[in-house]
Amino acid sequence: MKKPLLFLCALLMIGLTACDKNDNVQPTYENPNTAFVVTLDPSGWERVSNAKIAYDIPLKDLTEYYMLQGGVAVALSFDDEDSYDVLPTTSEGIAYSVNYAIGWVTIYADDPLADDGVTTTFPTGDIVAKIILSTTDYLDYQGLFNSPSVDFKQLK
């Protein structure tokens, strides 16, 4: 009985003295994602049509990799970053959506119920956009769905 108790006490001593409260434990993985926070100044919006306006954001880090394999997510904050709404979203009757291409992110705001004579107004205050570029692993799913009609594009 003494040996198991002694062994347990030895493990406890090692466990209690191995780290102190000043030790910083760093994660052993690298975060593969990148986030960009951009303030959308009210003067940067451009009219696309009566009911639709757009805000173009140049983003050189948005490369062909993210078009073919990675992921792009965009969220907007209308309350000085107290909260974010992931796009697409609707705020105060205006529908916000996103489109992206290599080197660009475009945020659209439009009134989906507007008649031809109705004009969407430009935002009067700053909106904060958070753009997240995510890396992903490519898996060749060809044949996994047992359907000859599914044709996945092979990445270069």
N, C-alpha and C positions, 0 to 999 in steps of 0.2 A: 504493500500500500504506500510505503514511503517513496518508492521510485517513481510511480506515476505522479504523485503529488509534487515531488521535486522537479520532474520534467515539466509539469504544468507551470510551476513557479518560474522556472528558467525561461520558458517561452513568454510568459507575461513580462518578465524583466526586459527581455530583448525587445518585445513589442512596445513597451512604454518608453524605452530609452533610445530607440532607433531614430526618431525624428523629434525636432523641437518646433515650437510655434513659429520660428523664424525661417524654417526651410520652405523654399518655394518649389513646388512640384510643377514642372513644365510638362505640357502634353507631349506625347511621343509622336504625334502625327502632325502633318502640315495641313493647314486649312486651304483647300483647293479653290475656295470661292473668293470673289472680290466684290466689294460693295462700293458704289459711288453715290454720294449724296449731293444733289444739285438743287439750288433754289431757282425756281421758275419765276423770273421777274415778270410782272404784268405787261411790260412793253415788248416782251419777246414773242408773244402770240401773233400768229398770222391767220388771216381769214382764208378759208378754203372755199366756203360757200356761205350763203346766208345763215344756215343752221349749224355750220361746222367751222371750228378753229383748230389750229395745230401749233405745237411747240416743238421745234427741232433741236435735238441735243447731239452735238458731235461727240463721238466716243471712240477714239482710236483703238482702244483695247477690245472693242467688239469686232473680232476677226472672223474669218471663214470657219475656224474651228467651232465657234458658238453657233454659227448658222447650220452646220452639218451635224454636230455632235453634242455640244455643250447646251446649257440652258440659260435663258434670260428671263428674269422676273422683274417687274416694276411695280412699285407701290407709291401712293401719293399721301402726303400729310397736309391737311387743310387747317390744322390747329397747332402750328409751330412745333411739330414732331412729338406732340403728346400721344398721338396714335397715327397709324397708317392704314390706308385702304388699298388692298391688292387689286391691280387692274385686271379685268374691267370692273368698274364700279360706277355708282351713281351718287352724286352729291348735289343736293338742292335742285333736283330736277335736271341736272346736266349729266350726261353719260360720258365717262372718260374711258378711253381705250388706248392701246399701244400698238405700234408697228415698229419693227426694227429690221435693219439691214446692216451689212458690213460698214462699220464706222459711224452709224447713226441710230438714234432712237427718236421716234416721233410720237408724241402724246397728242391724242385727239380729244376734243371736248365738243359735244354736240347735243342738241335737243332732238331726241328721236321722234317726238310727237309734234314738232313744229310744222306749221303750214309754210308754204313757199314764201309768204310775206313776212314771216317771223325771223328776226335776226338774233342769233346767240350773242350775248354780250361778253366782252373780254373780262377775265378775272380782274378784280381791283386790288387784291392783295397777293402777297407771295404764297406760292404753293411749293412744298418741298417734295422732290422726287428722289426715291431710293431705287437705284438700278443694281441688281445683283447678277453677276456673271458666274455661272456654276459649271464646273468641269464634271464630266460624266464618263463612264466606261462604255465603250461601244460593244454590244453583243450582237452577233449575227443570228437573228431569229428565223432565218429562212428554214422552213420545214417544221418549225415548232407548233404552228397553228393547224397543221394537217389540212391546209387549204391551198390548192394550186393557184388560186386567184390572187393571193397576197404576194406582191412582188416588192421586196425591200431593196432599197438602193445600197449598194456596197460603197463604203467610204474609201476615199483614195489613200 
